[in-house]
Amino acid sequence: MMAKVEFHFDFGSPNAYLSHRVIPEIEKRTGAVFDYVPVLLGGVFKLTNNKSPMEWNKGVLNKSEYGQIEMRRFIEKHRIVGFRWNENFPVNTVLIMRGALVADRAGVMAGYVEAVFRGMWEKSLKMDDPEVVAGELNAAGLDGEAIVQGVQDPAIKQKLMDNTQASVDRGNFGSPTFFVGDEMFFGKDKLTDVEEEIVRAG
């Protein structure tokens, strides 16, 4: 029996978007199916006393510049097209992370994730604006208004909190984070290790 493979993500992470673009390659090669688990990155940071890379790297000579080089290399290696830094960054992701759970409940998680990642990291949209989000979802063939309204459901709010806490309890401190069974891997650059673990655990 193949090990369970999970992708704990927040749409606000550009590296989560880049991972999302590479995951289909791994699924095709291994036969694994990644379970997308929405977590709130701000909540993860609060629970773990972590900070965003922008905060950690502030004032550190050369580190942010190297991060941009590393990102460019990853994009070129995996032939990712369309990536664009969101001019509204940082974006409050509470709405769209709750929306992912509404979409999951409605059975349209895959389409939702693709639409939101595109809006966030290809179209540079303000994805904390309910009207913008609903419009993007409608354009993707989803019921944008219903999903946006659904984020007010107390059960959805609680589910996102529970997901976030459970992820931290397992060792998560940021996004993107992957689990293959109980083995945790952090960061897009660990996707090779993730694939190797899938094969090993196969």
Contacts in CASP RR format, 6 or more apart in sequence:
PFRMAT RR
TARGET T0000
AUTHOR 0000-0000-0000
METHOD contacts of the structure
MODEL  1
MMAKVEFHFDFGSPNAYLSHRVIPEIEKRTGAVFDYVPVLLGGVFKLTNN
KSPMEWNKGVLNKSEYGQIEMRRFIEKHRIVGFRWNENFPVNTVLIMRGA
LVADRAGVMAGYVEAVFRGMWEKSLKMDDPEVVAGELNAAGLDGEAIVQG
VQDPAIKQKLMDNTQASVDRGNFGSPTFFVGDEMFFGKDKLTDVEEEIVR
AG
2 31 0 8 1.000
2 32 0 8 1.000
2 198 0 8 1.000
2 201 0 8 1.000
2 202 0 8 1.000
3 180 0 8 1.000
3 181 0 8 1.000
3 197 0 8 1.000
3 198 0 8 1.000
3 201 0 8 1.000
3 202 0 8 1.000
4 35 0 8 1.000
4 179 0 8 1.000
4 180 0 8 1.000
4 181 0 8 1.000
5 32 0 8 1.000
5 33 0 8 1.000
5 34 0 8 1.000
5 35 0 8 1.000
5 178 0 8 1.000
5 179 0 8 1.000
5 180 0 8 1.000
5 181 0 8 1.000
5 194 0 8 1.000
5 198 0 8 1.000
6 34 0 8 1.000
6 35 0 8 1.000
6 36 0 8 1.000
6 37 0 8 1.000
6 178 0 8 1.000
6 179 0 8 1.000
6 181 0 8 1.000
7 19 0 8 1.000
7 20 0 8 1.000
7 23 0 8 1.000
7 34 0 8 1.000
7 35 0 8 1.000
7 36 0 8 1.000
7 37 0 8 1.000
7 176 0 8 1.000
7 177 0 8 1.000
7 178 0 8 1.000
8 37 0 8 1.000
8 39 0 8 1.000
8 163 0 8 1.000
8 167 0 8 1.000
8 172 0 8 1.000
8 175 0 8 1.000
8 176 0 8 1.000
8 177 0 8 1.000
8 178 0 8 1.000
8 179 0 8 1.000
9 16 0 8 1.000
9 19 0 8 1.000
9 20 0 8 1.000
9 36 0 8 1.000
9 37 0 8 1.000
9 38 0 8 1.000
9 39 0 8 1.000
9 175 0 8 1.000
9 176 0 8 1.000
9 177 0 8 1.000
10 16 0 8 1.000
10 38 0 8 1.000
10 39 0 8 1.000
10 40 0 8 1.000
10 41 0 8 1.000
10 42 0 8 1.000
10 44 0 8 1.000
10 93 0 8 1.000
10 97 0 8 1.000
10 174 0 8 1.000
10 175 0 8 1.000
11 17 0 8 1.000
11 91 0 8 1.000
11 93 0 8 1.000
11 96 0 8 1.000
11 97 0 8 1.000
11 100 0 8 1.000
11 116 0 8 1.000
11 117 0 8 1.000
11 120 0 8 1.000
11 127 0 8 1.000
12 41 0 8 1.000
12 89 0 8 1.000
12 90 0 8 1.000
12 91 0 8 1.000
12 93 0 8 1.000
12 120 0 8 1.000
12 175 0 8 1.000
13 41 0 8 1.000
13 174 0 8 1.000
13 175 0 8 1.000
13 176 0 8 1.000
14 71 0 8 1.000
14 83 0 8 1.000
14 85 0 8 1.000
14 86 0 8 1.000
14 121 0 8 1.000
15 71 0 8 1.000
15 175 0 8 1.000
15 176 0 8 1.000
15 187 0 8 1.000
15 188 0 8 1.000
16 175 0 8 1.000
16 176 0 8 1.000
16 188 0 8 1.000
17 83 0 8 1.000
17 117 0 8 1.000
17 120 0 8 1.000
17 121 0 8 1.000
18 71 0 8 1.000
18 74 0 8 1.000
18 75 0 8 1.000
18 78 0 8 1.000
18 80 0 8 1.000
18 83 0 8 1.000
18 188 0 8 1.000
19 176 0 8 1.000
19 178 0 8 1.000
19 187 0 8 1.000
19 188 0 8 1.000
19 191 0 8 1.000
20 113 0 8 1.000
20 117 0 8 1.000
21 78 0 8 1.000
21 80 0 8 1.000
22 78 0 8 1.000
22 80 0 8 1.000
22 188 0 8 1.000
22 191 0 8 1.000
23 34 0 8 1.000
23 191 0 8 1.000
25 78 0 8 1.000
26 32 0 8 1.000
26 34 0 8 1.000
26 191 0 8 1.000
26 194 0 8 1.000
26 195 0 8 1.000
26 198 0 8 1.000
27 33 0 8 1.000
27 34 0 8 1.000
29 195 0 8 1.000
30 195 0 8 1.000
30 198 0 8 1.000
30 199 0 8 1.000
32 198 0 8 1.000
34 178 0 8 1.000
36 100 0 8 1.000
36 109 0 8 1.000
36 113 0 8 1.000
37 163 0 8 1.000
37 167 0 8 1.000
38 97 0 8 1.000
38 99 0 8 1.000
38 100 0 8 1.000
38 101 0 8 1.000
38 104 0 8 1.000
38 160 0 8 1.000
38 163 0 8 1.000
39 97 0 8 1.000
39 160 0 8 1.000
39 163 0 8 1.000
39 164 0 8 1.000
39 167 0 8 1.000
39 172 0 8 1.000
39 175 0 8 1.000
40 93 0 8 1.000
40 94 0 8 1.000
40 97 0 8 1.000
40 160 0 8 1.000
40 161 0 8 1.000
40 163 0 8 1.000
40 164 0 8 1.000
41 93 0 8 1.000
41 174 0 8 1.000
41 175 0 8 1.000
43 164 0 8 1.000
44 50 0 8 1.000
44 164 0 8 1.000
44 167 0 8 1.000
44 168 0 8 1.000
44 172 0 8 1.000
44 173 0 8 1.000
44 174 0 8 1.000
44 175 0 8 1.000
45 51 0 8 1.000
45 52 0 8 1.000
45 174 0 8 1.000
47 164 0 8 1.000
47 165 0 8 1.000
47 168 0 8 1.000
48 168 0 8 1.000
48 172 0 8 1.000
48 173 0 8 1.000
48 174 0 8 1.000
50 173 0 8 1.000
50 174 0 8 1.000
52 90 0 8 1.000
53 64 0 8 1.000
54 64 0 8 1.000
54 90 0 8 1.000
57 63 0 8 1.000
57 64 0 8 1.000
70 189 0 8 1.000
74 80 0 8 1.000
74 188 0 8 1.000
74 189 0 8 1.000
75 83 0 8 1.000
82 122 0 8 1.000
83 121 0 8 1.000
83 122 0 8 1.000
84 121 0 8 1.000
84 122 0 8 1.000
84 123 0 8 1.000
84 124 0 8 1.000
85 121 0 8 1.000
85 124 0 8 1.000
86 120 0 8 1.000
86 121 0 8 1.000
86 124 0 8 1.000
86 125 0 8 1.000
86 127 0 8 1.000
87 124 0 8 1.000
88 124 0 8 1.000
88 125 0 8 1.000
88 126 0 8 1.000
88 127 0 8 1.000
88 128 0 8 1.000
91 120 0 8 1.000
91 126 0 8 1.000
91 127 0 8 1.000
91 128 0 8 1.000
92 128 0 8 1.000
93 127 0 8 1.000
93 128 0 8 1.000
94 128 0 8 1.000
94 160 0 8 1.000
95 127 0 8 1.000
95 128 0 8 1.000
95 130 0 8 1.000
95 133 0 8 1.000
95 148 0 8 1.000
95 151 0 8 1.000
96 116 0 8 1.000
96 120 0 8 1.000
96 127 0 8 1.000
96 128 0 8 1.000
96 133 0 8 1.000
97 160 0 8 1.000
98 150 0 8 1.000
98 151 0 8 1.000
98 156 0 8 1.000
98 157 0 8 1.000
98 160 0 8 1.000
99 112 0 8 1.000
99 147 0 8 1.000
99 148 0 8 1.000
99 150 0 8 1.000
99 151 0 8 1.000
99 156 0 8 1.000
100 109 0 8 1.000
100 112 0 8 1.000
100 113 0 8 1.000
100 116 0 8 1.000
101 156 0 8 1.000
101 159 0 8 1.000
101 160 0 8 1.000
101 163 0 8 1.000
102 146 0 8 1.000
102 147 0 8 1.000
102 150 0 8 1.000
102 151 0 8 1.000
102 153 0 8 1.000
102 156 0 8 1.000
103 109 0 8 1.000
103 111 0 8 1.000
103 112 0 8 1.000
103 113 0 8 1.000
103 142 0 8 1.000
103 147 0 8 1.000
104 112 0 8 1.000
105 156 0 8 1.000
106 143 0 8 1.000
106 146 0 8 1.000
106 147 0 8 1.000
108 142 0 8 1.000
111 140 0 8 1.000
111 142 0 8 1.000
112 137 0 8 1.000
112 140 0 8 1.000
112 142 0 8 1.000
112 147 0 8 1.000
114 140 0 8 1.000
115 136 0 8 1.000
115 137 0 8 1.000
115 139 0 8 1.000
115 140 0 8 1.000
115 142 0 8 1.000
116 127 0 8 1.000
116 133 0 8 1.000
116 136 0 8 1.000
116 137 0 8 1.000
118 136 0 8 1.000
119 125 0 8 1.000
119 127 0 8 1.000
119 136 0 8 1.000
120 127 0 8 1.000
123 136 0 8 1.000
125 132 0 8 1.000
125 136 0 8 1.000
126 132 0 8 1.000
127 133 0 8 1.000
127 136 0 8 1.000
130 148 0 8 1.000
133 144 0 8 1.000
133 147 0 8 1.000
133 148 0 8 1.000
134 144 0 8 1.000
134 145 0 8 1.000
134 147 0 8 1.000
134 148 0 8 1.000
135 144 0 8 1.000
137 143 0 8 1.000
137 144 0 8 1.000
137 147 0 8 1.000
137 148 0 8 1.000
138 144 0 8 1.000
138 145 0 8 1.000
150 156 0 8 1.000
151 157 0 8 1.000
167 177 0 8 1.000
170 179 0 8 1.000
170 182 0 8 1.000
170 184 0 8 1.000
171 184 0 8 1.000
172 184 0 8 1.000
172 186 0 8 1.000
173 186 0 8 1.000
174 186 0 8 1.000
176 186 0 8 1.000
176 187 0 8 1.000
176 188 0 8 1.000
177 184 0 8 1.000
177 185 0 8 1.000
177 186 0 8 1.000
177 187 0 8 1.000
178 184 0 8 1.000
178 185 0 8 1.000
178 186 0 8 1.000
178 187 0 8 1.000
178 190 0 8 1.000
178 191 0 8 1.000
178 194 0 8 1.000
179 185 0 8 1.000
180 194 0 8 1.000
180 197 0 8 1.000
180 198 0 8 1.000
180 201 0 8 1.000
181 201 0 8 1.000
183 197 0 8 1.000
183 201 0 8 1.000
185 191 0 8 1.000
185 193 0 8 1.000
185 194 0 8 1.000
185 197 0 8 1.000
END
